[in-house]
Amino acid sequence: MGQALPKPALRPFLAADTPVLAAIFVAAIEELAGEDYSEAQQEAWASVADDEEQFGKRLASELTLIATLQNSPVGFASLKGADHIDMLYVHPSAAGQGIASMLCDALEKLAGARGAKSLTVDASDNAQALFAKRGYVAKQRNTVTLNGEWLANTTMQKNLAESAAPGAPT
């Protein structure tokens, strides 16, 4: 009989996680965004994690969840305020295993619990399909400048009312 795959788990961010999350951030950009962004764009984007202290402060200032497999972090997501997904990154070795969906499920529940009626995300071109599959609708294209490079993303929004509490009137 085959061995069962380890189940991913979620836990809150700890300051000590910063170096491994910075590495996940960079690996995800370098290995998963190549079809949508040039090498120079990827380098500019990944440089956000160069200052680990600032990167850690950003994660600590938001509600950041870490997905783990066998107690090792493999992805993370952060909720800024009550209604905006700021970051969602999964290590390439764990991509396609439902980690991003698990993180989104948790953030959507938390946003709803914080009273948010909808959730927005500025999705990278390579993340748009994931969010679209989850019911997020594209609202506008954006261009941001990072270290002299222009990067495009799309603001997407999902109404959370559809995922009302069980038994709630619809």
Buried (B, 14 or more C-beta within 10 A) or exposed (E): EEEEEEEBEBEEBEEEBBEBBBBBBBBBBBEBBEEBBEEEBBBBBBBBBEEEEEBBEBBBEBBBBBBBBEEEBBBBBBBBEBBBBBBBBBBBEBBEBEBBEBBBBBBBEBBBEEEBEBBBBBBBBBBBEBBBEBBBEEEEEEEEEBEEBEBEBBBBBBEBEEBEEEEEEE
